[in-house]
C-alpha cells in the first residue's frame, strides 16, 4: 500500500481517539477552571463578620499565630509563656513566617490559615474581606487606644486589627556635634527653626549635609506620611478620597524641596552604608524619623554611639502637633481561623493585660533594657511615669520612653491608611524621589502622583 | 522470469507472486485484552494528571482570571478586555518591557560573544582544565541573594570597592545603583557574571561535537586561529548559540530576583523589569491585571523566541 495512504488511513482511525482525548482534557480543564472564584456582575460582598468574645471561663484549644522572624518573634515567644501560664488550657503554636509573601496566598486558598497574624498597619486595609471585624471585642478598650491606631485599622466602620505599637516620629540629633557648633536643640520648635539650625551647622562644618533626605521610595513615602500625620491628614480621607492636592502636602513637599535646594540634605537610604558613614562622620546630624531609629545608635553606629538624643519633631506651625506616626503594626484574625475567639484572648492578653504588655515591652532576654523601638498603642500601658523600657545607654542614658510616650500623645487622628497605600509607592514614592533629585517641583509631584494614583489604584479598585 | 526448458536442477530466481488482493486470506483481527490496550494510557496517566493539574489548569485559570477584576476575595466580576486595555495603555507596562529590552541588549549579545571566547579557550587549554570549568560554573550555582548582597556592597556609591578603585586612579565616584543611568548596566553586569558560566557550558558541549579533522584540514590550508574561529567554530556552533540565545532571552524577560533584591525596581522605575512589574500587581492583590499581564508577557516572549527559531531555520 502507498505509505501516504497508509498513514492517512491510520490518521483517520486515530482522529476519533485524539478528538476524544482532547475533548476529555478540555472538559477536565474547564471543570477545574470553574473551581476558581465565582464570576458575577453583582457588587462585591463586604462580608462583615463581627467577632464576639468567648464567655468560656476555662478556655481550651490550640491556636497558630504568625509573627515575622527576628527580634520581635523572640520577644513574643517569651510573652507566650506568660499567656499559657494564665490560660493553661490554650496551646499557642508560634511560627516565624515571611508574612508578606505567604499571607495573601494563604487567605485566598483558605489552606492552613493561622488564627492570628502580625501585620503592618499599611497592609491591614488590603485584607479586610478576609478578616474578622474586631469592633465589638475592642469596644471596651477603644477609648484608651491611640486614636491614630484606631483610625488606621478602621475600614468602613469596622476595626480589623488589634493595635500593637505606636511609632511616634521624633527628631533624632547628634547632641555632641550640635554642642560643638553652638546649636541648642531646645531652640528647634518649628521646621523653619530646623532649617536655620542646619544652615548654622553647615557654616560650622562646611561640606556637611545635616538633614537626612531619604533615598528609598517606600521609606520616603512613609516619612512623608509621618509629616502629614502630624498635620492631621493622610493620603486618603475616611471617605477614601485622595487628599494629596492639599495645602498640607504642598507645605511638606516645599520644605523637603528647600532642604534639597539649599544643599542641606544627605541623600541616602535609611541606615545603608552611605547613611551610616554620614551619621558616624557627623556630616548628618538631624534625623526626623520614627522612634525605631533608636536601633541605629544601639546597633549600627560606632563613632557617634552615645552622642545621639531624641526630641519631639518640630511643629509645622508654632504651637502645632509635635509628632506624627510612621509605620506601626497590628494583629489581625482571619475569618478562616479555626479558633478566632482564642486568638482574640491571646491578643487581648498581650496588649491590654498588664502582665502581657509588660512581658512584651519590659526587660527580656532579647532586650535586657526592654523593647524600645516603639511604645504601646494602649494608653494605660503608655504612662510617662511608669516606663516599660529603661533609659538607653547608647543614647547617653536618655529616657526615650518619656519623650516617645509624650510625643505619641500629640499625634492627631483622622488619617486612615487606604488599602492601596503600598501600591502608591510606585507613583508618589517615585515622584518624591525625583523631586529630591531636582527633577520635579512639589506641585508637579502632587499633580503627577495624584493623577497616577487616581487612575491606577483608586479607579481600579 | 521462468522457462519451461530449464532443468529441474537449475536454480531459477522467481519473483514472488503477487496475490490479487481479493484472494488474499483475510487477516483475522486479534482483539487484545483490555488490560493490554489500557496499559500505555495507564503508564502516561501520572504525567498527564500532573501536567493537567500544574500546567494546563493554571494556564486556563489565569486566562479566565485575566478577564475579571478579582482581588483575591469575594466574587470576581467579568470585565472583558479591560485589564488588557489598561495594560496596553499604561506607561508602566511599556516602561517595564522597555527596561527588559534594554537589559536584553546589554546582556545577551555580550554574553554570547563572551561565552564563545571563554569556551574556545577552555577547550584549548591542557592544564587545570577541570579547575577553570568549575570556576566558570560556580557563579551560576551560587545563591542569587548572596551574590546580590555582594553587589550592593561592591557598588555602594560612598563605601563600595568599585568606587574606591575609581578614586585611586583619580576618577569621581559613580552612583551605580542609585542613578537611573547606571542601575541597568550594573544589574546587567550582575546577570552576566551569574549566568555566563551556564552559557559557556552549552557552547562547550557544542564545541566538543565539532570534528577535529576540520581544524587540521584548515590548518594545512593555512588558516590561522582567528580564521578557524570565524569559518569553522562559529558556523558549526550555530545551533548551540541559537539555543543559548532563546534560553537567555526567556531568562532576561522573566528577570525578577535580581532587581527585586538589588534595586527594588529603582531608582525611580528604571530597573522595574517585566517580571517585577507583574509581581507588583500580584502583591497588591490586583490578580486580574496580574493575570492579563502574564499573558501579554507570554505573547511577547513567545514572539521573540519564535523569531529566533525562524532565523535558525532560515539559516539551516
HADDOCK unambig.tbl for C-alpha pairs under 7 A between the chains (distance, minus, plus):
assign (segid A and resid 29 and name CA) (segid B and resid 57 and name CA) 5.56 0.50 0.50
assign (segid A and resid 32 and name CA) (segid B and resid 57 and name CA) 6.54 0.50 0.50
assign (segid A and resid 33 and name CA) (segid B and resid 57 and name CA) 6.38 0.50 0.50
assign (segid A and resid 33 and name CA) (segid B and resid 60 and name CA) 6.34 0.50 0.50
assign (segid A and resid 33 and name CA) (segid B and resid 61 and name CA) 4.98 0.50 0.50
assign (segid A and resid 37 and name CA) (segid B and resid 75 and name CA) 5.93 0.50 0.50
assign (segid A and resid 37 and name CA) (segid B and resid 76 and name CA) 6.02 0.50 0.50
assign (segid A and resid 38 and name CA) (segid B and resid 75 and name CA) 5.09 0.50 0.50
assign (segid A and resid 38 and name CA) (segid B and resid 76 and name CA) 5.83 0.50 0.50
assign (segid A and resid 39 and name CA) (segid B and resid 75 and name CA) 5.77 0.50 0.50
assign (segid A and resid 39 and name CA) (segid B and resid 76 and name CA) 4.62 0.50 0.50
assign (segid A and resid 39 and name CA) (segid B and resid 77 and name CA) 5.21 0.50 0.50
assign (segid A and resid 39 and name CA) (segid B and resid 78 and name CA) 6.14 0.50 0.50
assign (segid A and resid 40 and name CA) (segid B and resid 75 and name CA) 6.31 0.50 0.50
assign (segid A and resid 40 and name CA) (segid B and resid 76 and name CA) 6.18 0.50 0.50
assign (segid A and resid 40 and name CA) (segid B and resid 77 and name CA) 5.04 0.50 0.50
assign (segid A and resid 40 and name CA) (segid B and resid 78 and name CA) 6.55 0.50 0.50
assign (segid A and resid 41 and name CA) (segid B and resid 77 and name CA) 5.30 0.50 0.50
assign (segid A and resid 41 and name CA) (segid B and resid 78 and name CA) 6.66 0.50 0.50
assign (segid A and resid 44 and name CA) (segid B and resid 74 and name CA) 6.16 0.50 0.50
assign (segid A and resid 44 and name CA) (segid B and resid 75 and name CA) 6.06 0.50 0.50
assign (segid A and resid 45 and name CA) (segid B and resid 74 and name CA) 5.85 0.50 0.50
assign (segid A and resid 108 and name CA) (segid B and resid 72 and name CA) 5.56 0.50 0.50
assign (segid A and resid 108 and name CA) (segid B and resid 73 and name CA) 6.41 0.50 0.50
assign (segid A and resid 129 and name CA) (segid B and resid 73 and name CA) 6.56 0.50 0.50
assign (segid A and resid 273 and name CA) (segid B and resid 159 and name CA) 6.75 0.50 0.50
assign (segid A and resid 274 and name CA) (segid B and resid 158 and name CA) 5.49 0.50 0.50
assign (segid A and resid 274 and name CA) (segid B and resid 159 and name CA) 6.57 0.50 0.50
assign (segid A and resid 423 and name CA) (segid B and resid 284 and name CA) 6.59 0.50 0.50
assign (segid A and resid 430 and name CA) (segid B and resid 268 and name CA) 4.93 0.50 0.50
assign (segid A and resid 433 and name CA) (segid B and resid 268 and name CA) 6.97 0.50 0.50
